[in-house]
Amino acid sequence: MFETFDSNRSRYASVGVVSSLPGELIDSIWYIIDLDIKGVIPLNNMLSFGVINNNGHVTMHFSQDDDSVEMGVDLPFMYSTEFPSEVYAYDDGTRQTILLPSEIRQRG
């Protein structure tokens, strides 16, 4: 058994994510997992993050299947309509990757 989202494992972002989100937002997802969520609630191996426009800035909205706990984290970064509305963080037990919804379907 492995501990989901162990910060000592390799972490990546897909090409689709890298081409649609700035690096600081990608890094923010890992920070949210490590500093705000991990150790507070049990994590599945697939986490969802909505990318929301909050008065011109980004709010990341965390949720996961089969769990009623949700959380929004306001970030100091400007929002763009070019951002995807949702991204996923996936932990396969070896590495962790941030993916677009279309990339999840491609893996399945």
C-alpha positions as CSV (number, residue, x, y, z in Angstrom):
1,M,0.0,0.0,0.0
2,F,1.3,3.5,-0.8
3,E,0.5,6.8,0.7
4,T,-1.2,9.0,-1.8
5,F,0.4,12.2,-2.8
6,D,3.7,11.6,-0.9
7,S,5.7,14.7,-1.7
8,N,8.9,12.6,-2.0
9,R,7.6,11.0,-5.3
10,S,8.2,12.4,-8.7
11,R,5.7,15.1,-9.8
12,Y,4.8,16.2,-13.3
13,A,2.3,18.2,-15.3
14,S,1.1,17.0,-18.7
15,V,1.9,18.9,-21.9
16,G,-1.7,20.0,-22.0
17,V,-1.5,21.5,-18.5
18,V,1.9,23.1,-19.1
19,S,0.6,24.7,-22.3
20,S,-2.6,26.1,-20.6
21,L,-1.6,27.1,-17.1
22,P,1.3,29.2,-15.9
23,G,3.9,27.5,-13.8
24,E,3.0,29.3,-10.7
25,L,-0.5,27.9,-10.8
26,I,0.8,24.4,-11.4
27,D,3.1,24.8,-8.4
28,S,0.2,26.2,-6.4
29,I,-1.7,22.9,-6.9
30,W,1.2,20.9,-5.4
31,Y,1.4,23.5,-2.5
32,I,-2.3,23.2,-1.8
33,I,-2.0,19.4,-1.7
34,D,1.0,19.4,0.6
35,L,0.2,22.3,2.9
36,D,-3.6,22.6,3.0
37,I,-5.1,19.1,2.3
38,K,-2.6,16.3,3.0
39,G,-2.9,15.1,6.6
40,V,-6.2,16.9,7.1
41,I,-8.4,14.5,5.1
42,P,-7.8,11.1,3.5
43,L,-6.9,11.5,-0.1
44,N,-8.0,9.4,-3.1
45,N,-5.5,8.9,-5.9
46,M,-7.5,11.4,-8.1
47,L,-8.1,14.9,-7.0
48,S,-10.1,17.6,-8.8
49,F,-9.2,21.3,-8.9
50,G,-11.7,23.7,-10.5
51,V,-10.0,26.9,-11.8
52,I,-12.4,29.7,-11.0
53,N,-12.5,33.4,-11.8
54,N,-12.8,35.2,-8.5
55,N,-13.0,38.9,-9.4
56,G,-10.1,38.6,-11.8
57,H,-8.0,36.4,-9.7
58,V,-7.8,32.6,-9.5
59,T,-9.5,30.5,-6.9
60,M,-8.6,26.7,-6.9
61,H,-11.6,24.6,-5.8
62,F,-10.5,21.2,-4.5
63,S,-12.8,18.2,-4.4
64,Q,-12.6,14.4,-4.8
65,D,-15.1,11.7,-5.7
66,D,-17.1,10.1,-2.8
67,D,-16.1,12.8,-0.3
68,S,-18.2,15.8,0.8
69,V,-15.2,17.8,1.8
70,E,-14.5,20.7,-0.6
71,M,-12.2,23.7,-0.3
72,G,-11.5,26.9,-2.2
73,V,-8.1,28.5,-2.1
74,D,-7.8,32.1,-3.3
75,L,-4.5,32.7,-5.1
76,P,-2.8,36.1,-6.0
77,F,-2.6,35.2,-9.7
78,M,-4.7,36.9,-12.4
79,Y,-7.4,34.7,-14.0
80,S,-7.5,34.2,-17.8
81,T,-10.4,32.8,-19.8
82,E,-7.7,30.7,-21.6
83,F,-7.3,28.6,-18.4
84,P,-9.0,25.2,-18.3
85,S,-12.0,25.1,-16.0
86,E,-10.7,22.0,-14.3
87,V,-7.6,20.0,-13.8
88,Y,-6.9,16.7,-12.0
89,A,-4.0,15.6,-9.9
90,Y,-3.4,11.8,-10.3
91,D,-1.2,9.6,-8.1
92,D,-0.4,6.2,-9.6
93,G,1.7,5.0,-6.7
94,T,5.0,5.8,-8.5
95,R,4.5,9.4,-9.8
96,Q,2.0,12.2,-9.6
97,T,0.7,14.1,-12.6
98,I,-1.5,17.1,-13.1
99,L,-3.8,16.4,-16.2
100,L,-6.6,18.0,-18.2
101,P,-9.9,16.2,-18.1
102,S,-9.4,15.1,-21.8
103,E,-6.1,13.5,-20.9
104,I,-7.7,11.5,-18.1
105,R,-10.1,10.0,-20.7
106,Q,-7.2,9.2,-22.9
107,R,-5.6,7.1,-20.2
108,G,-8.7,5.2,-19.3
